[in-house]
Amino acid sequence: MRVVRIPIRVRPGASRTKVGGTYDDRLVVAVSARAVDGAATEAALTALANAFGVRPASVSLVQGRTSRDKVVEISPAGSDDGARLVARLAELLG
């Protein structure tokens, strides 16, 4: 099982949640939650889990708890070797 590390840029206060695009070589995660008490970070982790088709417990924050720029790790589900996650990342980066 291969864990995938992804640098992301969180955009809190968006009109809707969306994962996709790039900002400074980071995957953009727009969330409607505000950047108060970690709400935007939690919403971003949930949005990533949905976008990659994994359980929310498979997505963990590695770096950037209070920053808009973060690094997350996504663990592949089941016997997946991570290739599906890498392919999905390429799609989302556009």
DRENPA-3360 file (N, C-alpha, C; in nm, 2 decimals, always signed):
BEGIN
1 = MRVVRIPI = +0.08/-0.12/+0.00/+0.00/+0.00/+0.00/+0.09/+0.12/+0.00 ~ +0.06/+0.22/-0.09/+0.14/+0.34/-0.11/+0.06/+0.46/-0.06 ~ +0.11/+0.53/+0.03/+0.05/+0.65/+0.08/+0.09/+0.77/-0.01 ~ -0.01/+0.85/-0.05/+0.01/+0.96/-0.14/+0.01/+1.09/-0.06 ~ +0.12/+1.17/-0.07/+0.12/+1.30/+0.00/+0.09/+1.41/-0.11 ~ +0.00/+1.50/-0.07/-0.05/+1.60/-0.16/-0.04/+1.74/-0.09 ~ +0.03/+1.84/-0.16/+0.03/+1.97/-0.11/-0.11/+2.04/-0.16 ~ -0.18/+2.10/-0.07/-0.31/+2.16/-0.10/-0.31/+2.31/-0.06;
9 = RVRPGASR = -0.40/+2.38/-0.13/-0.43/+2.52/-0.09/-0.58/+2.53/-0.06 ~ -0.61/+2.56/+0.07/-0.75/+2.57/+0.11/-0.80/+2.71/+0.09 ~ -0.92/+2.72/+0.03/-0.99/+2.85/+0.01/-1.12/+2.85/+0.09 ~ -1.11/+2.90/+0.21/-1.23/+2.90/+0.30/-1.33/+3.00/+0.25 ~ -1.46/+2.98/+0.29/-1.56/+3.08/+0.26/-1.61/+3.08/+0.12 ~ -1.58/+2.97/+0.04/-1.63/+2.96/-0.10/-1.78/+2.94/-0.10 ~ -1.84/+2.97/-0.21/-1.99/+2.96/-0.23/-2.03/+2.81/-0.23 ~ -1.93/+2.73/-0.27/-1.96/+2.58/-0.27/-1.83/+2.51/-0.26;
17 = TKVGGTYD = -1.83/+2.38/-0.22/-1.71/+2.30/-0.20/-1.67/+2.25/-0.34 ~ -1.54/+2.26/-0.37/-1.49/+2.21/-0.50/-1.34/+2.17/-0.48 ~ -1.31/+2.06/-0.54/-1.17/+2.02/-0.54/-1.12/+2.02/-0.68 ~ -1.02/+2.09/-0.71/-0.96/+2.09/-0.85/-0.89/+2.22/-0.88 ~ -0.80/+2.21/-0.97/-0.72/+2.33/-1.01/-0.59/+2.34/-0.93 ~ -0.51/+2.44/-0.97/-0.39/+2.45/-0.90/-0.37/+2.60/-0.85 ~ -0.29/+2.61/-0.75/-0.24/+2.74/-0.71/-0.10/+2.72/-0.66 ~ +0.00/+2.78/-0.72/+0.14/+2.77/-0.68/+0.18/+2.62/-0.67;
25 = DRLVVAVS = +0.14/+2.54/-0.76/+0.17/+2.39/-0.77/+0.11/+2.31/-0.66 ~ -0.01/+2.36/-0.60/-0.08/+2.29/-0.50/-0.22/+2.27/-0.55 ~ -0.28/+2.16/-0.51/-0.42/+2.13/-0.54/-0.51/+2.22/-0.46 ~ -0.61/+2.28/-0.53/-0.70/+2.38/-0.46/-0.82/+2.30/-0.41 ~ -0.85/+2.33/-0.28/-0.97/+2.28/-0.22/-1.05/+2.40/-0.16 ~ -1.16/+2.43/-0.23/-1.25/+2.54/-0.19/-1.35/+2.48/-0.10 ~ -1.38/+2.54/+0.01/-1.48/+2.49/+0.11/-1.56/+2.61/+0.15 ~ -1.69/+2.58/+0.18/-1.78/+2.69/+0.23/-1.75/+2.73/+0.38;
33 = ARAVDGAA = -1.69/+2.64/+0.45/-1.66/+2.66/+0.59/-1.56/+2.78/+0.61 ~ -1.58/+2.85/+0.71/-1.49/+2.96/+0.74/-1.37/+2.91/+0.82 ~ -1.26/+2.99/+0.81/-1.14/+2.95/+0.88/-1.14/+2.99/+1.03 ~ -1.23/+2.92/+1.10/-1.25/+2.95/+1.24/-1.25/+2.82/+1.31 ~ -1.16/+2.81/+1.41/-1.15/+2.68/+1.50/-1.13/+2.56/+1.42 ~ -1.06/+2.56/+1.31/-1.02/+2.44/+1.23/-1.14/+2.39/+1.14 ~ -1.25/+2.47/+1.13/-1.36/+2.42/+1.05/-1.33/+2.41/+0.90 ~ -1.25/+2.50/+0.85/-1.21/+2.49/+0.71/-1.12/+2.37/+0.68;
41 = TEAALTAL = -1.03/+2.35/+0.78/-0.94/+2.23/+0.76/-1.02/+2.10/+0.76 ~ -1.11/+2.09/+0.85/-1.19/+1.96/+0.86/-1.27/+1.95/+0.73 ~ -1.33/+2.06/+0.69/-1.41/+2.05/+0.56/-1.33/+2.02/+0.44 ~ -1.20/+2.07/+0.44/-1.11/+2.03/+0.33/-1.07/+1.89/+0.33 ~ -1.05/+1.83/+0.45/-1.01/+1.69/+0.46/-1.13/+1.60/+0.41 ~ -1.25/+1.64/+0.45/-1.37/+1.57/+0.41/-1.39/+1.58/+0.26 ~ -1.37/+1.70/+0.20/-1.38/+1.72/+0.06/-1.28/+1.63/-0.02 ~ -1.16/+1.62/+0.03/-1.06/+1.54/-0.03/-1.10/+1.39/-0.03;
49 = ANAFGVRP = -1.15/+1.35/+0.08/-1.19/+1.21/+0.09/-1.30/+1.18/-0.01 ~ -1.40/+1.27/-0.03/-1.50/+1.25/-0.13/-1.44/+1.25/-0.27 ~ -1.35/+1.35/-0.29/-1.30/+1.36/-0.43/-1.21/+1.24/-0.47 ~ -1.15/+1.18/-0.37/-1.06/+1.06/-0.40/-1.13/+0.93/-0.38 ~ -1.25/+0.93/-0.33/-1.33/+0.81/-0.31/-1.28/+0.72/-0.20 ~ -1.23/+0.78/-0.09/-1.18/+0.71/+0.03/-1.25/+0.75/+0.15 ~ -1.24/+0.67/+0.26/-1.30/+0.71/+0.38/-1.24/+0.83/+0.44 ~ -1.31/+0.91/+0.51/-1.25/+1.03/+0.57/-1.13/+1.00/+0.67;
57 = ASVSLVQG = -1.13/+0.88/+0.73/-1.02/+0.84/+0.81/-0.89/+0.81/+0.73 ~ -0.90/+0.80/+0.60/-0.79/+0.77/+0.52/-0.71/+0.90/+0.48 ~ -0.77/+1.01/+0.52/-0.71/+1.14/+0.48/-0.66/+1.20/+0.61 ~ -0.53/+1.24/+0.62/-0.48/+1.30/+0.74/-0.39/+1.42/+0.71 ~ -0.39/+1.51/+0.80/-0.32/+1.64/+0.79/-0.18/+1.61/+0.84 ~ -0.08/+1.65/+0.75/+0.06/+1.63/+0.79/+0.13/+1.76/+0.83 ~ +0.09/+1.87/+0.76/+0.15/+1.99/+0.79/+0.05/+2.11/+0.76 ~ +0.06/+2.22/+0.83/-0.02/+2.34/+0.80/-0.15/+2.35/+0.87;
65 = RTSRDKVV = -0.16/+2.31/+1.00/-0.28/+2.31/+1.07/-0.35/+2.45/+1.06 ~ -0.28/+2.56/+1.07/-0.34/+2.69/+1.08/-0.31/+2.77/+0.95 ~ -0.25/+2.71/+0.85/-0.22/+2.78/+0.72/-0.32/+2.74/+0.61 ~ -0.33/+2.83/+0.51/-0.41/+2.79/+0.39/-0.33/+2.68/+0.31 ~ -0.20/+2.69/+0.32/-0.12/+2.59/+0.25/-0.09/+2.47/+0.35 ~ -0.13/+2.35/+0.30/-0.12/+2.23/+0.39/-0.06/+2.12/+0.31 ~ -0.02/+2.01/+0.38/+0.02/+1.89/+0.32/-0.07/+1.78/+0.38 ~ -0.13/+1.70/+0.30/-0.21/+1.59/+0.35/-0.16/+1.45/+0.30;
73 = EISPAGSD = -0.19/+1.35/+0.37/-0.16/+1.21/+0.32/-0.29/+1.14/+0.30 ~ -0.30/+1.07/+0.19/-0.42/+0.99/+0.16/-0.37/+0.84/+0.15 ~ -0.43/+0.76/+0.23/-0.40/+0.61/+0.23/-0.50/+0.55/+0.13 ~ -0.45/+0.46/+0.04/-0.54/+0.39/-0.05/-0.63/+0.29/+0.03 ~ -0.75/+0.27/-0.03/-0.84/+0.18/+0.03/-0.81/+0.03/-0.01 ~ -0.83/-0.06/+0.08/-0.82/-0.20/+0.05/-0.68/-0.24/-0.01 ~ -0.69/-0.31/-0.12/-0.57/-0.36/-0.18/-0.51/-0.27/-0.29 ~ -0.58/-0.15/-0.30/-0.53/-0.05/-0.40/-0.39/-0.01/-0.37;
81 = DGARLVAR = -0.30/+0.00/-0.47/-0.16/+0.03/-0.45/-0.13/+0.18/-0.45 ~ -0.23/+0.26/-0.47/-0.21/+0.40/-0.48/-0.21/+0.46/-0.62 ~ -0.21/+0.37/-0.72/-0.21/+0.41/-0.86/-0.34/+0.49/-0.89 ~ -0.45/+0.44/-0.84/-0.58/+0.51/-0.86/-0.58/+0.65/-0.80 ~ -0.52/+0.66/-0.69/-0.51/+0.79/-0.62/-0.42/+0.89/-0.70 ~ -0.31/+0.84/-0.76/-0.22/+0.92/-0.84/-0.29/+0.96/-0.97 ~ -0.37/+0.87/-1.03/-0.44/+0.91/-1.15/-0.55/+1.01/-1.12 ~ -0.62/+0.99/-1.01/-0.73/+1.09/-0.97/-0.66/+1.23/-0.94;
89 = LAELLG = -0.55/+1.23/-0.88/-0.48/+1.35/-0.85/-0.45/+1.43/-0.98 ~ -0.40/+1.35/-1.08/-0.37/+1.41/-1.21/-0.49/+1.47/-1.27 ~ -0.61/+1.41/-1.26/-0.73/+1.46/-1.31/-0.77/+1.59/-1.24 ~ -0.76/+1.59/-1.11/-0.80/+1.71/-1.03/-0.71/+1.83/-1.06 ~ -0.58/+1.80/-1.08/-0.49/+1.91/-1.11/-0.51/+1.97/-1.25 ~ -0.58/+1.89/-1.33/-0.62/+1.94/-1.47/-0.51/+1.97/-1.56;
% end
